[in-house]
Amino acid sequence: MARRKILFFIILFLCASSIEAGTAIAQKTNWRQIGSFPGRIFLSGHFWNSKTGVVGDGNQFLYTRDGRTWNTSSTSGIPIATYRLSMRCFDSKTVYAALLNNYGLAGGGVAELWSSTDSGATWVRIQQ
């Protein structure tokens, strides 16, 4: 019986050690800044890789193709102060965004779906 307890604690120790080592590896990250946007709060974003991505805030979408230069997306038809709440991508170029137009927010606001087929450079509203 004593051997079983010792064996149990050895196995428990080994399992805990491997979990702790795995956690330490998982927590090690290599972050790098890819832009500085004072005064902006990004609500959503999607990155295909370290150079291509799109982010959205309460006023507009911005996209990058090189991970350094950011451009304003063409979003004619989206009112200012429309929150870009969520973005999802299903292939290498197409991204979908859920927006909430906060005009009339007290009355519930207006939810809209928009899509881009060029990695966020231009956007069109998905009609109901």
N, C-alpha and C positions, 0 to 999 in steps of 0.2 A: 504493500500500500504506500509506503514511504517513497519507493522508487517511482510510482505513478505520479505522486505529487511533484517530485523533483522533475520528472520528465515533462509534466504539464507546465511547470513554471519556466523550464528551459524553452519549450515551444512558444509559450506566451511571450517571453522576452525576445526571442528571435522574430516573431511576428510583429511585435511593437517596434522593434528596431528597424525592420524593413519598411514599415508604414511611415515611421518618422523620417527615414532617409528619402523615401519617395516624396513626402511632403516638402522636404527641404529642396529637392530638385524641382518640384512643380512650382514652388514659390520664387525660384530664381527667374527673373525676367530681364529682358534687354529692351527697355523702352527708349525711344528716341523721339524728340519733338519734331513734328512735321509742319508746324505752323504756329503763329502767335496771333491771337484774335482778342485784343483787349476789349472788355465790355460785352462780349458775346457769350451766350449760353447755348451750347449745342444740345438739342434734345434727342437727336438721333443721327445715325450715320451707318455707312456700310463701306467696307474696304475689300476689294478683290485681292489685293496684294499690298506690298509696302509702298507702291507708287501710285496706285489707282484707287480713288475713293471719292465718296460724296458725303457731306454732312449737312444738317439742316437746323435752323434755329427758328425764332418767332417771326423772321422776316424774309429769309431766302435760303436757297440751296447754294452751296459752294462745292466745287469739284476740283480734283487734281489728277494729272496724268503722269507727273514725275515725282510726287511726294514732297515737292518744295513750293511750286507755284500754284496758287489757288485762284480759281476763276468763278465769277458769279454765273450761275446757271440761268438759262432762258426759261422764265416761268410766267409768261404773259397769261393773265387770267387768275392768278392766285393773289388775293388781296393781301396787303401788308398786315402784319400782326396775325398771321395764320400759323398756328403751331404745327411744326413737322414732328409728329409724335413717334412714328415708327417707320423703319425701312426694312424691306426684305428683298433678297435677291434669289433668283432661281436659275440663272445662267450667267455667263461671263459678261453680259452687257445690260441685261434688263433688271431694273430695280423698281419696286413698288413702294409707295409712301402713303401712310394714313395721315391726313391733315385735319385739324380742327380750326375752322374759321371762328375766331373769338368775337366777331361782331355779333351782337345779339346773344352773347354767352349766357346772360341771365335768363334768356328764353330757351336755352339748351344748346346754342351754337349750331354750326352746320358741319357735319362730318363729310369729308370728301376723300376719294381715292385718286391718286395720280400715278403715272408710270413714266419711266424713261427707258428708252431702248439704246441709248448711247452712253451708258455709265454715268448718268446724272448731268450731262451737258444741257439737255433740253427736256422739258416735262410736258405732258398732256394730261388733261383730266379724263378719267375713265367715266364715260357717260352711264347714267342709270338706265 
